[in-house]
Amino acid sequence: MHTHLALKNNSTARARDRTKKAPRSTKLCDMPSSAPGPFGYIDLFAGIGGFHAMLDHAGGECRFVSEIDREARDTYVRNWVDTLPVEERPQINEDITTATPEFGDVDVPSHDVLAAGFPCQPFSKSGLQRGMDEARGTLFWNIARILEARRPAVVLLENVRNIAGPRHRNEWDVIIRTLRELGYRVSDKPTVFSPHLLPPSRGGTPQIRDRVFILGTYIGAERVEAELARGEDPGPVVRRSAVDDWTPDMWRAEWILDDDEKIPNLEQYSLSPTEVSWVDAWDDLVRRFRANVGTKLPGFPLWADEWRRESEMDERALDGLPAWKLELVVKNVKFFEHHHALIDGWLRDHPEFASFPASRRKLEWQARELESLWDTVMHFRPSGIRAKAPTYLPALVAITQTSIHGPRRRRLTPHEAARLQGLPKSFSFGDQRDAASYKQVGNGVAVGAAWHVFREHVLRDRSDLPSSLVNAVLAAPQTPPVAVDSPTALLHQ
């Protein structure tokens, strides 16, 4: 989430005047250029360049970049700008509000595609004003201001899945209504997609990262209104389902790992002796349970501090618990009741367990039939240790709750996290501190997922798009630059 610099609140009446003056019909002079040569794009709230990687692959030319975070901007420039000849470098903006004044010219060059992984902020809930007015004071308004002034052929927005959920219904309605008023054909149904649903041959990566993509094609407000009046809605660009004959369980986390011997300062990613002791203790329980009971551990969170006999339960204390917590406490008590002899023996053999932090006396087993905790991918969470099968990984987040690869007994490095987002193997954070790198990757766009939805949108709307854009996308290989030399060879190791 970027820092929000609020716009000055001017009267809505003046804003309506400006909106009314904007042409609402599609004229020949309004249509994006279809001249030969690369299509142009701008990259807003650009982060470290997930959209840039995808749009460059599609044959585009970056003309404008805006990113307010200095460290993220430095990473972007290092990887995508400094490598270009000076005359081909895009305009760099540090604060989109300075380029999009409410009155006056928009300081953004013409372009065919506007891409933005925009922050989501609350909009006005009056429901009585036009979309542009309701978006006022938010960073989405600055995007709308550019669309109003430049009318690119395609708008491509990305946000977390909750943007289309019930808690953000007003925000979603304002976004869709604003885009339609500005002349964009856009569905009011979200396109939701994740990179783990794509095979490596289509740019997929082993990360479950559901994101909402909003894609619009400029056809003019009058035509948008006419299509809506006929009940026409283009619907989601793609379905949230595996592509081609792909099965997500075919992934292996090894796909994105670098060779240990090639990682500088490998020791800083290795588990500490204390962390190893946490895993070793729980691993012993995993193995004993399978040997004695013959099955895997249950899937609900195991809370060792709640292990007691049913006769020892305090009914009055339980009455004060919220329903979700009461359910888990009861499950843990019953688990201990059924397996108390095994658990008591395990605890006697691990007296160090009593001194573990409270969050490390909890385990959530989601690793199916694996027989050892060291065979899993783990996360040390505030809510406990979570273990998953080493296929696809949970979504990267903008904090250092980094995945731990059990077989290697270490965390993913920032470089590996970038590859998990589909960024090229050559991608570099320089000498930046790891905390900033993890944050930037967690805030980033998954390249393969963005490429897939963008390509499908261009193919679907090709008759309404500039030929230069359509031809470039069709000429680009379906496989974006992969983050590993031979990804398919690693799938079944």
N, C-alpha and C positions, 0 to 999 in steps of 0.2 A: 504494500500500500504506500503510495507516494504522499508526501506532505501536501496538504491542500492549501492553496493560496486563494482565498475567497475573492471573487470579483466584487467590485463596488456595486451595491444595489441601486440601480437606476429604475425609473418608473416603468412599469409594465406597458403603459400606454405608448411610450416612445418605442419600446421593443416591438409592439404590435405594428406600429407604423412601418418599421424597418422590414418586418416580415411580409407585410402586405405588398410592399414595393417589389419584393423579389418575384421574378417571372415564375408563373406556375404552369406553363405549358412547355413542351419539348420542342425547341426550334433547332434548325440545322446548326446555328452558331453555338447552341448550348451543348451539343453533343461532344463527348471527348474525342480528341484527335485519333484518327486511324492511320496516321502517316507511318511509313516504314521506319524501322529502327526499334530499339528497346523501349518497352513501356516504362513509365516513371512511377515511382511509389514514394510515399513518405511513411516514416516509422515513428509513431507517437507513443509516449510512455514506453520507450524502446527497450528498457532493461539492458540485457547484454547481447541482444540481437537474434532471438529465435525467429522472429518474422523476417529479419534481414537474410538469414541463412536460407530460408525457404523461398523468398521472393527473388533473391539472386539466382538460386537454382532454376526458378521459373523463367529467367531471362530478363529480369527487371533491372532498372537503374535507380539506385537510391538518391533522392534529391534533397531530403530534409529529414533530420533526426532530432527528436526532442526527448530528453531524459533529465530529470531534476536531481537525481542522486549522483554526486560527484564520482564516487568509486565505481558505480555501475557504468556511468558515462565513460570513464577512463578505460574500463574493460572493453566496452563497445568500440571505442575509437582504436584501441590497440589491435583488435582483431579484424575490424571491418573497414576502417577509414585510413589508417596509416599505411596500409598495404596498397592503396590506390594512388595513381598519379595525381598530383595536386589539382589539375584541371578537372578531374572526375570526382573529386570528393564532395559529399553532400554538405549542405548547410547544417551546422550544429547549433541547436537551441537548448538552453539550460532551463527554461521555464515557459511552458506553452502559453501561459496567460499573457506573456509579453508580446507574443506573435499574433494574438487573437483579441485585439481590443474590441470592446462592445461597439464603439464608434470609430471609424477610420479603417484604413486598409489592413487586410490580413497579410502578415509577412510570411507567407508560405508559398513556394513556387507551384506552378501547375503540375498535375500528376494524374495518373490513371487509377491508381490503387491507394487508398488510405487504410493503413493497418494500425491497430491500437490495442494494446492490452490494458485497457483503461481501468482506473480505480473506480470503485462504486461507492457513491455517497448518497445519503437520503435526499430525495427530491421533495418539492412541495406536494402536499396531499390535498390541495384545494379541489383539484379535479375540474376547475372552472376555466382554466386558462389554456392557451395553446401549448403544445409540447415544448417549444423553444423557451417559453416563459417559465414553465415549470422546472426546466433543467437549469435555470439561472442560478449562479452561485456554486455550480458543481463543475468538475472537470469534463464531464460529458458535454456540457454546453460549449466548451472550447472546441471539441470535435465537431459538434453541429455547426459552429461558426465557420469552420474551414469548409465543411461540406456545402454550406450555403454559398460561400464565396467562390469555390473552385469546382464544384460538381464533378469529382472524380467518377470514373465509370463503375468502380467497385469499392464498397466499404467492407472491411473485414475487422470485426471486433472480437475480443476474447475476454472471458471473465470466469470466475468460479461458478460452479454449478448452481449455487444458491441464488444467483442473480435471477434465475427463472423460477425460484421457489416461492411458496406462499408468503414468507416474511418480506420479500422484496417485490410483491406484486405491483405496487405503485411505481417503483423504479423501472420495472420491466415495461409496464404500459407506457410510461413517458418516453422511454427509449424507442420503442416500436412506433409510437405515434409521431414522434419527432422525425424519425427517418422517413416515414411515409409522407409527412408534410413537406419534406425537403425533396421529394421526388424519387425515393428509393423503393423499389419492389423488395419487400422483406417480409418474412413469415412471422406471425406472432407465436409460432411454435418453435421452441429452441432446438438448435442442432447441438447435440451432446456427443462428444467423442473422446476416446482415450488412445494413447499410442500403443498400448499393449494389445489392442484389437487388430493391429496391422502386422503383417509378416515383415521380416527384415527387408524383403525385396521391395516393399512399398514404403520404407522409411520408419517402420515400427521400432519401438524399444521396449524392454521389459519393465515398464512402469505403468501402474494403473493410475491414471490421472484424468478423471472426467472433468472436462471443461466445456462451457457453453461458448459456441461460436455464433455470432450474428453476422450474416452475409447479406448485402444488399446490392442491387444493380440499379443504376440511375436510368429511369425511363420517363421522368417528369411527373409532377404531382397530379395533373389531370388524368394521365393514363393510370396512375396508381389508384385514384379514386374510382375510375371506371372499372378496373379489375376487381376492386373490393365490392363494388355495387353488384357485380355479377357473381359474387361469392367465390372468387378465385383467390386462393392462397397457395403459394408455391410449396409450402411445407418444409420440413427440415431438409437440409442438403444431403445428409447421409443418415443412416440409421445407426444407433448404438449397438452394433453387432460386429462380430469378427468378419474380416474382409477376405474374399476368395475362399480357399479351403483351410484357412488358418485356424488353429486351436491355441488360445493363449497359454494353456498349460505346456505347450511345446517350448516356451521360453526357458532359458537358464540364466541366472544372474551373472554367471561367468562371462556372459556376452560383453559386458561393459567394463570388466576389470582389466587394469593394466598388469603387466608382469611385475611381481613384487621387487625384483632386482632392478627395475627401471624407475622405481619411485624414490626420489630424494627424501631423506628424513622419514623413512618408512616407520620408524619406531614411534613417531608422534601419532600415527593412526592405529597402532597396535593396542590391544586391550591391556590395561594395567594389571598387575598381579591381583589387586583387589577385585577388579571386574572379572578376571578369570575365576576367582574363588566363588563369586556369585553364580556363574554359569556352571562350574563344576558341581556345585552342591545340587542345583536343580537338575542337572543332567543325570546325576546319580538316581534321583527320584524317577525321572523319565524311564531310565533303564530298568529299575526295580519294578516299577508298575507294569511294564510290558512283560517282564520275565515272570511275575507272579500272578498277574491278572489276565495277561494274554491280549490286552487291547491297548490302544493309545490312551493318553490322558483325556479327560472330558474337555470340551471346547469352551466352557464358561470360565471366567477368571478364577484362578485359585488364590484365595486369600488366607495365608497360613495363620494370620492373627485371629481368624475366626474359626479355626479348627478346634472343636470341642465336642463332647458327647451331647446328645439331645437333652439329657437330664440336667445339663449344666447351663442351658439357655435361660436367659433372664427375659421373661415375657414382657415385663414393664419397659425394659430398654428397647426391645424390639418394636413395641408399639409406637415409639417416637421416630422410627426410621421412615424415610420415603420409600415408596413401593418398590422402586428399582433396586435399592440397596437391600431392602428386606429380602427380596427374592434371591439375591446373590449370597447373603448371609445364610439363608436356609439351605441353599444348594451346597455351600461349603460345609455346613454342619453335617448334612446327610452324607457327603463325600467322606468326611472323617469317620463318621459312624460305621460306614461300610468297610473302611480300609485302615482303621486305627492301628492295628498291629503292625502293618507295613510302615505306616507313617511314623509311629513311635520309634521303630527301629532305625529308620532313616534319620530322625532328629537326634537320636543318641549318637549316631556315627558322625554327625555334623554339628557339634556344639557351637561352631562359629556362626551358624545360621541365625542364632538369637541376636547377634550384634549387627546383622545386615540392616541397612536403612529400611524403613517401612515400605518404600516403593520397590525394594528388591526382595521383599518377602511375598511378592505377588508374581504370579506367572499366568500368561494367557497362551495356551497351546493352540495354534492354528496351522500346525505343520503336518497334518494328516497322519500318514502311517510311518513317517520317519522315526528312527529308533534312537536318535541322539540329538540333544540340543545343539551340539557342535556341527550338525549337518544342516542347520536351518539358517535363515536370515533373521536376525534379531533386532529389536529396538528397545533401548533402555528408556522407557517412558515414565512420566510422573505417576502414571497409574499402574506401573509394573513392567516386567519384562514380557515382551510379546515375541513369539516365535512363529515364523511362517516358512512354508516350503520355499526353497531357493529358485523359484520360477520367476514370475514378475514381482517387482518390488512395490511397496506402497508409494503414494505420491510424495515427491520431495516437497518439503515445506521450508518457509523462510526462517528457520531456526536450525540450530546444530543438533537436532535429534536425528542423527545420521544413521542410516542402515549399517548394521554390522554383519559382515559375511562370516558365518561360523567356521567354515573350513579354513579360511585364511586368518581367523582370529583377529580381525581388524575392521575398522570402519572404512566406508568408501571415501576416497579422496575427493577434493573439489573437482579435479579433472575427470574422475569417473562419474561424478554427479552430473557434470556438463554433458558427458556422452550419453547418460541416461535420458537427457532431454533431447538427444539427437544432434547435438552440436558436433562439429567435425573433430577428428582426432588431433588436429593441429591447434585446436582452441587453447588459449593460454590466459591465465589470470595474472601473469607476471609475478612480482613479489608481493602481491596483495595479501593481507591477512586472511586466514582461512575463514574466519567468522563472516567476513564480508562476502567471500566467494560463495559459501553455502547459502547465504541469504539471497544473493543475486540469482543463483540457480533455482532456488525454491520459488522465487517470484517470476521465473521465466516461462516462456512459451515452448511447448513440445514441438519441435520442428516437423517431425513426420506427421503428426495429427493435423497441424496447421496446413501443411502441403496437401494432404489428402482432401480436406474439406474445401480448400481454395480451388484445387484442380477440378473437383466435381462441380463446384458452383460455376466455374468458367465454362465447363462443358455443357452444363444444363442451360445457361443463359447466353450461349455463344452468339445467337442471332441478334442480341441486343447489346453486344459489347464490341469495342474497337477491334478490327482485324489484327492489329499489331499485338494486342494483348492475347487474343485467342491463339494466334499462330505461335507466339513465344511459349505459351503454356503447353500446347500440343507438341512442340519440338523438344521440350525438356524431357529427359528420361523420367519414367515413372518412379525410379529409385533415386531419392535425393542422396547426396554424398553421405555414405555410411560412416559410423564412428568406430569401425573396427575393420581389419583387413579382410577377413572371410567370415562374416557373421553366421552364415548357414552352418558352417562346420562346427560351431560351438553349441548348437541348439540341443543336441542330445548327448553331450559329454556326461 
